[in-house]
Amino acid sequence: MKHISTPVNAVLAAVLILLVLSTVLPNFNVQAAATTPTVTAAPTTEPEKEPENTCNSNRTVQVSGTAVVNVAPDRALIQLGVQSNGKTPKEIQARNATTISSVVKSLQKMGIEAKDISTDRYVIRPLYEDYDSLKINGYRTYNVIAITVRDVDKTSDAIAVAFQAGANQVVNVEFYTSELRKYRDQAREMAMKAASEKATALAQAAGADTDCILNINENSWSYFNGWNWWDGGQSQNLWTQNAVQNIAPSNSGSQANDDGSPVSTGMISVRAEVSATFSLK
């Protein structure tokens, strides 16, 4: 056997090494790519800054504002009663029902709709012989109906017609406006304006200026014909009001009783009151 020369052996060895490397290196690259972690940079975003509150709650001025809007009423609520006496409950119920029916029909003839007439109160009480006695001599019925009059000029006529038909009690006559929400919003706006102007005047008198408003409290109500139930007169309105506005009536007859009728509609006072705290610069 002839020996292969050394140069030939070297060439064969080199070819063999190249073949081995060509089969091993691709797998190595794939494994290396699979095991190499991918690093991505996180976006750098700055947190949003909350708007700074420039109000100084340590230096404040507290004020109140009141406004009154006087409105001519466009509705009347009449409470009329029919009182009946009798020996038995059945007797007075029948008598009272007949009278009430006559009153309702008379009111409807003058233009008051059935939906505006309703029973407000119905009571039957025994009539005792005297205060300490339990002996019953008879019974008394109180039947009160509520009537909504949409033309306030007919208020006196409605009462007269009801009495001619058999009613014998006037429990209450009350005037109001069907647009209370509108006038209350108007009074509230006027009261807030009065409070703001008062705060500015007080701050400037002290050598400061008002800044933002910190809180507002509101209290609104209405009372009729300028009279307050808590003191029986108009003094409360005169002493506390900051602004007053009179709303003209829709017609000349709604303001006074020039026709000689016993019922005068007058004006409804719709009142709003606010208290507010302003910060000072």
C-alpha positions in Angstrom: 0.0 0.0 0.0 1.3 3.3 -1.0 1.5 6.1 1.6 -0.4 9.3 0.8 1.8 12.3 0.7 1.7 14.8 3.6 0.3 17.8 1.5 -2.6 15.7 0.3 -3.4 14.7 3.9 -3.4 18.3 5.0 -5.8 19.3 2.2 -8.2 16.4 3.1 -8.1 17.4 6.8 -8.9 21.0 6.0 -11.9 20.0 3.8 -13.2 17.7 6.6 -13.0 20.6 9.1 -14.9 22.9 6.8 -17.7 20.4 6.3 -18.1 20.0 10.1 -18.2 23.7 10.7 -20.8 24.3 8.0 -23.2 21.9 9.7 -22.6 23.0 13.3 -22.5 26.9 13.1 -26.1 27.5 11.8 -27.6 25.6 14.8 -25.4 27.5 17.1 -26.5 30.8 15.7 -30.2 29.9 16.1 -29.7 28.8 19.7 -27.8 31.9 20.5 -30.5 34.1 19.0 -33.2 32.3 21.0 -31.4 32.6 24.3 -30.3 36.2 23.9 -32.8 38.5 25.8 -34.2 41.6 24.0 -33.9 44.8 26.0 -36.3 47.6 25.1 -36.1 51.0 26.7 -39.1 52.1 28.7 -40.7 55.4 27.6 -39.9 58.2 30.0 -43.1 60.2 30.7 -43.3 62.8 33.4 -46.3 62.6 35.8 -49.0 65.2 35.1 -48.9 68.1 37.5 -52.1 69.0 39.2 -53.1 72.6 38.7 -52.0 74.7 41.6 -54.8 76.2 43.8 -54.1 79.8 44.1 -56.9 80.4 46.7 -55.7 81.3 50.1 -58.1 79.8 52.5 -56.4 81.4 55.5 -57.6 84.9 54.5 -61.3 85.0 53.8 -64.3 87.2 54.0 -67.8 85.8 54.7 -70.9 87.7 53.4 -74.5 87.1 52.7 -76.9 88.4 50.0 -80.6 88.6 50.0 -83.0 89.4 47.2 -86.8 89.7 47.0 -88.8 89.6 43.8 -92.4 90.8 44.2 -94.7 89.1 41.8 -98.4 89.6 40.9 -100.1 86.2 41.5 -101.8 84.4 38.7 -103.5 81.7 40.7 -105.8 81.5 43.8 -106.5 78.6 46.1 -109.8 78.9 47.9 -110.8 76.5 50.7 -114.5 76.6 51.3 -116.5 74.5 53.8 -120.0 73.2 54.2 -120.9 72.4 57.8 -124.0 70.3 58.5 -125.7 69.2 61.7 -128.1 66.3 62.2 -129.3 63.6 64.6 -127.6 60.7 62.8 -124.4 60.4 60.7 -126.5 59.1 57.7 -128.7 62.1 57.8 -126.0 64.7 57.9 -123.9 62.8 55.2 -126.9 63.0 52.8 -127.6 66.6 53.6 -124.0 67.6 53.3 -123.5 65.7 50.0 -126.4 67.5 48.5 -125.1 70.9 49.4 -121.5 70.1 48.2 -122.9 68.9 44.9 -124.8 72.2 44.5 -121.6 74.2 45.3 -119.5 72.3 42.8 -122.1 72.7 40.0 -122.3 76.4 40.6 -118.6 76.8 40.5 -118.4 74.8 37.2 -121.1 77.0 35.7 -118.8 80.1 36.2 -116.0 78.4 34.3 -114.0 76.5 37.0 -113.1 73.0 35.7 -113.8 69.8 37.7 -110.1 69.0 37.9 -109.6 72.3 39.9 -112.1 71.3 42.6 -111.2 68.6 45.1 -112.2 67.5 48.6 -109.6 68.8 51.1 -111.1 67.6 54.4 -114.0 65.6 55.6 -114.8 65.1 59.3 -117.8 63.8 61.3 -117.8 64.7 65.0 -120.4 63.8 67.7 -122.1 66.6 69.5 -122.2 65.9 73.3 -124.8 67.3 75.7 -122.0 69.1 77.5 -118.2 69.1 77.9 -118.1 66.4 80.5 -121.0 64.3 79.3 -120.7 61.2 77.0 -124.4 61.6 75.9 -124.5 62.4 72.1 -127.2 64.8 71.0 -126.3 64.7 67.3 -123.5 64.9 64.8 -121.7 67.6 62.8 -120.0 67.2 59.5 -117.1 69.4 58.2 -116.6 69.1 54.4 -113.9 71.4 53.0 -113.3 71.6 49.3 -110.2 73.2 47.6 -110.8 75.3 44.5 -108.0 76.5 42.2 -109.0 79.7 40.4 -106.8 80.3 37.4 -108.2 83.8 36.9 -107.5 85.6 40.2 -109.9 88.4 39.3 -112.7 85.8 39.8 -111.7 85.0 43.3 -114.4 87.1 45.0 -117.1 85.9 42.6 -116.2 82.2 43.2 -116.7 82.7 47.0 -120.0 84.5 46.5 -121.3 81.8 44.1 -120.3 79.1 46.5 -122.1 80.7 49.4 -125.2 81.2 47.4 -125.1 77.5 46.6 -124.9 76.5 50.3 -121.3 76.9 51.5 -121.1 78.4 55.0 -117.3 78.6 55.7 -114.3 80.3 54.2 -111.4 78.3 55.6 -108.6 80.0 53.6 -107.8 82.1 50.5 -104.2 81.9 49.2 -102.6 83.5 46.2 -99.6 82.1 44.3 -97.7 82.1 41.0 -97.5 79.3 38.5 -94.0 80.5 37.6 -92.4 80.2 41.0 -89.3 78.4 39.7 -88.5 81.3 37.2 -88.8 84.0 39.9 -86.9 82.0 42.5 -84.0 81.6 40.0 -84.1 85.3 39.3 -84.1 86.1 43.1 -81.2 83.7 43.6 -79.1 85.3 40.9 -79.8 88.7 42.4 -78.8 87.5 45.9 -75.5 86.1 44.6 -74.7 89.3 42.9 -75.4 91.3 46.0 -73.2 89.0 48.0 -70.3 89.3 45.5 -70.6 93.1 45.5 -70.7 93.2 49.3 -67.5 91.0 49.5 -65.7 93.3 47.1 -66.7 96.4 49.1 -65.6 94.9 52.4 -62.3 93.6 51.0 -61.4 97.0 49.4 -62.3 98.8 52.7 -59.7 96.6 54.4 -57.1 97.2 51.7 -57.4 93.8 50.0 -59.1 92.3 47.0 -61.3 89.3 46.7 -60.0 86.2 44.9 -61.9 82.9 44.2 -65.0 81.8 46.0 -64.5 78.9 48.5 -68.1 77.9 49.3 -71.7 79.0 48.9 -74.8 78.2 51.0 -78.3 79.0 49.7 -81.7 79.3 51.3 -84.8 80.3 49.4 -88.5 80.5 50.2 -91.6 82.6 49.4 -94.3 84.2 51.4 -97.5 85.8 50.3 -98.5 89.4 50.3 -95.3 90.5 52.1 -96.4 88.9 55.4 -94.1 86.4 57.3 -95.7 83.7 59.5 -92.9 84.0 62.1 -93.4 87.7 63.0 -96.7 88.6 61.5 -95.5 91.5 59.5 -93.2 93.0 56.9 -90.4 94.0 59.2 -88.3 91.0 58.4 -88.3 91.8 54.7 -87.5 95.5 55.3 -84.5 94.8 57.6 -82.8 92.0 55.7 -83.3 92.6 52.0 -80.4 93.6 49.8 -82.3 93.8 46.5 -85.9 94.1 45.6 -87.5 93.9 42.1 -91.2 94.3 41.4 -92.7 92.3 38.5 -95.5 94.1 36.8 -98.8 92.2 36.7 -100.0 90.7 33.5 -103.2 92.9 33.6 -104.3 95.9 35.6 -107.0 94.1 37.4 -104.7 91.7 39.2 -103.1 94.3 41.4 -105.9 96.0 43.3 -109.5 95.6 44.2 -110.8 98.7 42.5 -114.1 97.0 41.7 -115.0 96.9 45.4 -114.5 93.2 45.9 -113.4 92.1 49.4 -110.4 90.1 48.2 -107.2 91.9 47.2 -104.5 89.8 45.5 -101.6 92.1 46.4 -98.1 90.8 45.6 -96.2 87.6 46.3 -92.7 88.0 47.6 -90.3 85.4 46.3 -87.1 85.6 48.4 -83.6 84.1 48.0 -80.7 84.3 50.4 -77.2 83.1 50.0 -74.1 83.1 52.2 -70.6 82.8 50.6 -67.0 82.8 51.6 -64.4 84.5 49.3 -60.6 84.2 49.7 -58.6 87.4 49.8 -55.5 88.2 47.7 
